[in-house]
Amino acid sequence: MRLTGGQIVATALKDYGIEYVAGVPGHGIWSLFDAFLAEGSHIPFIQVMHEQSAVHMADGYFRASGKPMACSTSIGPGATNTIIGLATCYTDSIPAFYVSGGPATHMKGHGVMQELERQQENAFPRITEQVTKRVYKAGRVDELPFIMHRAFNTMLSGRPGPVHVEVPMDIQTEAAEVTIHPLAQRMAVGVAYPDPIAVERAAALLLSAERPVILAGGGAISANASQALTALAEKIGAAVSTTWNGKGAISEDHPLSIGAIGQTGTSCGNKITASADVVMSVGCRFTDWSASSYRKGASISIPPGKLIHIDLDHHEIGKNYATEVGIVADARVTLEAILSAISDQQAARVMNRRDRYLADIHAAKVEWEAMLAPRRDSHESPFTSQRPLGALRKVMDRNGIILAGSGNTQGAVKQTFPVYEPRTHLTSGSFSPMGWAVPAALGAKLAMPDRQVVAVVGDGDFMMSLPEMGTAVMNGIPAVFLVQNNRGYMSIRGGQRKFMGRHVASEFNYHKGNGEPYTANISEVAKNFGMESWKVEDSADLEKTLKAALDCGAPALVEVTTSRDAAGPFVTGWWDFPSPEYYDKEQEAYAEGRALEQHL
């Protein structure tokens, strides 16, 4: 076929299964965009209001479906707007295909409009190198077919992640006789299996354990390992805790599920995991949030506990904790191999000595429920962070998808909102940018149109992607946005107060007059975008309003007034956060916690 560079990219994307492209047009990319209208390379294009949102949309699309989506921008400021989105995908190992324009090959280095060239000619790809698995720069139109299958191979193989392909403006328009290579012939078959010796050692260690815990991270979700993980937990009587991104790896109404660990984990998740004599980590990289900054006894205790660490990336093995058995392999097949290595007779003998441990698990869960219930079931107005989540769980389908924005909502959803299937709790667990959840929810709804999709965000988070209400309405994407309006960055204020005893720049207040709290009338703003919207201030109206939003079949927003002073998520773990030297009391508490850290 004789195709232009733009047609090559578009045709390959279509052939490789891409169903949507999101982005913003500009002079540096419009020749490539034109190919999305051509016969044989037509792909629906979602025009967003900000380029960062295009990447977040692709991010949410993959997290909900396990399938990649593409995003695209012009050069210059449009391209640099993608960095937060790419970094979010990179830290959470989310594949996203990003294609940008670039200066024409005969013009680069001359300072053309929107080029970065003082340190290196056309320096933008040097920026994306730090937030993608790899950057590919086209120098000739006839090498684009090769670049496209190499980029997909990189994006989807091993530890997945985003890739960036830059196509200069002249390469987008030039044509050549080319072949679009079938992707299946350019990818490996199957997954990486574990070493049999490592499997036997892991099985033996689990059988020797008195208080085993399986810790599920995002890798357990990506590998579709939930069924094998649950079966292994049941076979040996292991409790299952999760990280931010591992939530949903086991149904949270399962008797062995103990919830999340970390600074804002559940009390039972932290208590049981910290007391484990063997922890088997599945696709978890032990971030400080999930590991309570490695403080012994807060979430994890290694040593004296022993670690079996399963991960696709050797880089993670032994990085933060000493590993008894390190296994670099696919999570699902590794769990299946360990299951097969444990006979029914061995499992029966183990279960005969589990009564006390299972009783401890149950008691810890009862204790957590007693702690959570007063906030979740409160009828105070303005609301606690937990009350709207309890109402939402009552009216939302069991397989509905919830997305949690950063801040108090992220921790409150993790603790308060149980999920029952993988890929039904989505959050930016590592990079945690504000402005992620709204466009990510649009991507999730595009990917799973028959599922209910709700993004839960604070007002500060929501304001960073508010223009995407227009994207939802223009494209008829019926996601629901639950905005907890507490008039500020209350998670930041809480941290400032805890670590320094005062706060600055974390409340939205008028700076003139008496300093009254400021808020936009968010529900009215949504109406002006053309959305269905409600504002709820009475507890009695929560469930029926949320149900109406879910049932309306259109993009919808529910604003709930949330107390500034009602506590956000429970702090059941620890976070290494130093205070300035002039705060003596806070310094003492910090030094005590830091002395117990185990990661060095």
N, C-alpha and C positions, 0 to 999 in steps of 0.2 A: 504494500500500500504506500502511496505517496501522501505523507501527512506532514502538517506543520508541527513545530515543537509543542504548541498548545494542544493540538489534536492528539499527539502521542501521549501526553500526560493524561488528558481526559479519557481517551480510549483505554489506556492501561488501568486507570482508576475504575472504570466501568467493568472491564473484564475481570478485575481482581476483587470484585464484589462490593465496591463502595456504593452505598445507596443515597448518600447525601453529602453535599459540600456546603460548608458555612463560611462566611467571610464578608469582607467589605471591598468593593471595587476601587480601582485607582489606575492612574495612567501606567503604572509599572506592571500591571497584570491584566489589563482589559483584553489584550489579544488572546491570552490563555483562557480567560473567562468566556470569550466568544465560542470556544470549542465546546463548551457545555451545552450549547444550543444545537450543535451539529448532529446529523443522523449518525448513529453508531457510537456516539460519545455523549449523548444527552444524559445528564445527571441533575436531579432537582437541586436548586441552589437556595440556601437559606441566607437571606441578607440580614445580618445582625447590626446592632447600633454601635458596637465597639469591638475592635478586633480581638481583644482579650476574651470576650464572650464566645467568639467562634471556636477557640481552643477548648474552653470550658464545656461548650456544647458537645464537641467531639469526645471529650473526657467522660461526660455523663452518659453518652451514647454507648461507649464501650463498657463502662461499669455495669450498666443495666443489662446488656445483651451479650457481652463477650465478643462483639464484632467491631472492627475499627471504622472510623468515620474520617473524612478529610476536612481540612480547613485551609483557607487561602487568603493572602493579602497582597497588597501592593508593596512597594519598597518604602524605606525611610520610616516615618513615624507610624504608619500602619503596620509595618513589620515589627518594629520594636514594641508595639503594644501587645504582642503575643508572648512576651518573655515570661510573665507571671503564669500564664496558662501552660506553656511548655514546661516550666519548672515544676508546676504541680503534677503534671503527667510524669515527668522524669522521676521525681522522688517517690511517687506511688506506683511506678512501673506500669503505666497505662499507655498502650500504643495509640498514637494519633499521627496521621499523615499530614504534614504541613508543607505546602508549596507556596513560595513567594516569588515575586518578580525580582529582578536585579538590573543594575545598569547595563546597557548594551556593551558587548565585549569590546567594541572599538572606542567606547567612551569612559570605561571605568578608570578611576584614578584622576580624572579631570575635574572632579567636584561637580558632577551633574546634579540636577535637582534631587534632593533627599539622599544623596550618597554620603556615607561616612568614609573619609579617605585620608585623614591626617596621619594616622599611625600606620595603616595599611590601605591599599586601594580596595574599595568595596569591602569594608571591614565588618559589615553586619553578620555574616556567617561565623566570624570569630566569636561573636556574642552567643549565638545559638549553640555553638560547640559545647558550652558548659551546661546546657539544659536539654540536650537531646542525646540519643545514643550515637547518632552520626549525622553529619551534614554532607550533602551531595551537591556539587556545583557543576552545572552543565556548561561545557565549553564548545560543544558542537551539537547540532540537532540530531545527528545520527547516533550519538551515544545515549540519548534519552531512554530508549527501550531498556538498555543495560542498567542505567541508573534506576529506573522504576522497579525492576524486579529485585535489584540489590537493596533498595530502600525498604521494600516490603519484607524481604528476608530478614533484614536487620531489625525492623520494627516488631516482628512477630516471633522471632527465634530466641531461644534461651530466655533470659530475663527480658520481658518485653519493655517497650518504651517508645517515646515519640522520635520521629525523624524529620529532618528539614531538607527539602529539595529546593534549590534556587535555580530559576530559569531566567537568564537575562532577556531583556526585552526583544533583542533581535533574534535570539534563538526561539522565542515563542512564535515568531512569524515566518522564519525560514522553513523550508520543506525538504524532505529526503525520502527515498524509498527505504522503508523499514519494515520490520516484523515485530509485532507485539508478542513477546514470549509468554507461553502459558505459565502461570505462576506455580502450578503444581509440579512442574518439571524443574523448578528453581528453588524448591524448599525441601528440607529434610522430611522424611516419613516418620511418624510416631513421636514418642517422647523419650526423655533420658531416664533409663532404668537405674535403680540403685545397685551398688556392689553387694553381692550375696553375703559376704562376710559382715559388712556393716549392718545388713538386715538382721542377721542372727544375733549380733551383739546388741542391737537395739531391742529385739524381742526378749532376750535374756535379762536385760536391765529393767524393762517394764515388768517382767514376771517377778523380779526380786523386790519391786517397790511396794511399800506399805501405803503411801499416799501419792499415787501418780496423778499428774495433771497434764492434759494435752492443751497447749496454748496455740490457738489458731490465729494466724495473721492473714493479711490480704492475699498471700500466695496460695492459701488453701481455697480461697474463692476462685482465683484465676485458674487454678488447676482443676476446678470442678471436683474437689476432693471431699465434699461434705458427706456424701453417703458412706464412703470408706472411713472417714474420721469418726462419724457417729457409731458405725458398727464396731470399730476398734475400742472406742470408749465403753460401749456396752459389754464387750467381750471381757475386758479386764477390770471393769469398775473404775475407770478413770474419770475424774471431773474434767470439764472442758471450759476454759476461759478464753477470752478473745482480746485482740487489740482493736483500735478504731476500725481498721479496714477488715478485720476478721469477723466482725459482728454479722451474724447470719450463717456462719459456717456450721452451726448446729442450731436446731430450733430452740428458741429461748424458753419454751415451756417444757423442755425435756428435763427430767429429774437430775441429769448430770450436768446441765448447763449452769454455770455460776456467774455468767456475765463477764463484763470487761475488767481488765486490770489497768493500773496506772493512777495518775494523780486524780482523775475524775472517773475512776472505775467504780464498780460496785464494792461494797464492803465485803461481801462474800467472795467475789472474784479475787480481791487482793488477799484476803485472809487465807483462803484455801491454797492459792497458788504460792504464797510466801511460805507456807508450811509444807510444801511438797518435797518429798525426798528424791523424786525423779520428775523432771519437766521435759516433755517432748514438744519442741517448738516446730510448728509447721508453717513455713512461709512467713516468718516473722523476723524483723531485723533489730528488734529491741531498741526502739527509739526511747528517748528519755521520758516522754509522756506516758508511754506504755509501761516502762520499767521503773517508774517513780525515780528517775534519775539514778537508777542502780543502787538506791539505798537499801541495804540489807534489811529484810523483814518488812519492807513497805509493800512491795508487790512480788518480789522474787528474792530467793536466798540461795545463791550459787557462788561458793559453797555455803553450807554443807550439802545442799541439793546437787544432784547431777543432771547434766543437760544432754539430751539427744536433739540435735539441731538439723532439721531438714530444710534445704533451700536450694533453689536453682543456681544461685550465684555463690561461688566459692569465697568471694569477698566478704560475705556476711558470716561465714563460719569462724568462730573464735574471736570475732571483732570486739564484742563487749563482754562476753562471758566465756570462761574455759569450757570446752566441750568434751564430754565423755565419748560421744559417738557423733561425728559430723558426717552428714550424708548429702552429697550434691546430686540431686535428681529431682524428677517431677514428683510433686507431693502426692498426687492420687495413686500412682503406681507404687510408690514407696509404702504408703499406708496399706495398700492391698497386699503387698509382699510381706509386711510385718504381720498382718492378719493371718495370712497363710502359714507363717512360721510359728504361730501359736496354736497348738492343738486344742481341741475342745476339752480334753482331759486336763491340760495345763491351766486353761481358763477356769475350769470348774474348781480346781484346787485354790486358785487365786481368789475367786469369788467367795469361797468358804471363810476367808479371813477378812472380808471387806465390811462386815456389819458395822463396826465402830466408825470406820471412815465414812461410809455412806450416811450414817447418823450425823456425823459432824457436818457433812455437806448440807443436809436437810436443815439442821439447826442454824447454820450460817445464812441460808437463804431466807428462813423465817425471820431472822434478826434484821436482814436487809429490808425485807418487805415492811417490817414495823417502822423502820427509819424513813422509808420512801413514802409510805401511804399518806401521812399528814400533809405533805406538800402536793402530792399528786391529786388528792381528793379534796383539797382545800376549796372553800367557797369564798375566799377573800377577793376583794376587788380594790385596786388592780390585782391581776392574777400573779401567782407564783410562776416560775418558768415551767414547772411540771404540770400544772393543771390543764392547760390546753392540749398537752401531749396525751394525757390520760383520756381526754374527751375524743381526740382524734383516733386513738387506738380502738375505741368502742365502735366508731362508725366506719372505719376504713377496712377494706377487704384484707383478708389474711395475707394475700400475695401482693398487696399494694406496695409501692416503692416510696420510701421516704428518703429525702436528701436533707442533710443537716449542714447549715452554714457554720461559720467559725464563731468562737466565743462561747457564751453561756449556752446557746442553743445546742452547740455541738456536744458539750458534756451532758446536758439535760436529756437530749435524745438518746445518747449512749446508755445512760442509766435508767431512763424512765420508759422508753418506747420499745417494747419487745418486738422482735421480728422472728419469722418462722422459716424463712427460706433464704438461700444465698442470693446475692444481687438484689436484695430488697432494702438494704440499708447502705446508702452511698454517702461518703463524706471525704473531704480532702484531708486525709488523716495525717499527712506528713508536712506539707508546705502550708496548708491551712490558710489560704488567702481569703479575705473578705471579697465578696462579689462572685464567688464560685457557684453557689447553690442554685441561683436563679437560672442562669444559662445552662448549667448542667442538668437541671430538671427538664428543660426544653429538649435537650439531647436524649435524656432517658425516655421521655414521652414519645419522641420520634421513633426510638428503637423499640419500644413496647407499647404500641398504641392501645392495646386492649387492657392494660393495667392502669389502676389509679396511681397517679404520681403527685406527691406533695413535697414542696420545699419548705422547710422550717428555717426561718432566718430572723435575726434581730434587725431593728430598724437601721442601725449603723451599717451592717452588712448589706441590707437590701438597697440602701441609697447608692451603693457603689455599682449596682447593675440595674437600677430602676428603669433606664431606657429600654431594656429588653422586654418590658411589658408590651411595647409596640411590636417587637418581633413575634411575641406569642399571639397577639391579635391579628397581625397581618397574615400570618401563616396558619392561623386556626389551630394552634397547639394547645389542647385543653388541660394544661397542668394547673395545679392549685398552689397558691403561695400563702403560707401562714406566717404572718409577720408579727413577731412579739415586740411591741413598741415600748421600750423603757427609756427612750429619749437620751440615748448615749451609748458609749462603749462600756457597758457595765462590767464585763469580764475584766477589762483593763482597770477600771476603777477599783474592783475588788482586789486585784493583785497589788495595785499601788497602795491601797489601805493596809493590806496584810504585810507587805514587805517594807513599807516606809511610813505607814501611819497617816498618810494624807494622799490627796490625789490632785492631778492637774490635767486639763484638756481631755477628760474622759466623759464629761457630761455635756449635753447639748443645752445651753442656757443662753438667754438674751444677755448681751454684755452691757446693755444700758438699763437704766431703771433699777428694779429690785432683783434682777437676775433670775426671773421666772424661767422654768424649763421651756425649751423650744421643741416643737415637733412640726413636721409637715403633716398635713391631713392626708395620710397615706391612702386610705380607702377612697377618698375623693379624687386623688391623683390617678388611682387605678381606673376609676370610672371615666376620667377624661381621656385615658388611653383607649377606652372602648371595652374595658373588662367588666365582668360581673364582680361586684365587691360588696363587702359587709364590714362593719365595725362592731365588735362585741365588747361590752363592758360589764355584762351581768353573767354570772356563772350559769344561770339557768338557760341561757341562750347558746351556750357553746356547742353542744352536740348537734342540735338541730341546724345551726348555721353551717357548721362544718359539713354536715351531710348534704345540705343544699348546695354547697360549693362543689362537692364531689359529684353530685347528680346533675349539675346544670349542663354538662357537655360542652363547656366553653372555658377559655382561660378565666380563672377566678382568683380573687384575693380576699383573704380574711385577716383583718387587722385586729389584734387583741391587745388591750392595754395591760401592760406588765409592770409590776412594781419595780422601781429602782432599788428599793431596799429589801425586798423579799429575796432571800438567798437564791443563787443560781444552782448549779449542780453541787452535789456534796463533794467535798475534798476528802477522799478516803485514802489517798496515797500521798506522795511528796513530789516536789519539783525543785530542782537545784536552781535557785534564783537569789543571787547575793544582794544585800542591801548596802547602801553607802556606809562608809566607816563611821560617820557621825551618828548612826542609829545603833547604839550599843546593844539594846535588848534584842533587836532583830539580828544583829551580827552574831550574838551568842547562839540563838536558835539555829541559824544557818550553819555555823561551825559544827554544831552537834550532829546535824544531818549529814553534812558533807563527809565527816569522819567515818560514816558508815557506808560510803559508796564503794562498790565492788568492781567497777569497770576498768580500773587501771592495773 
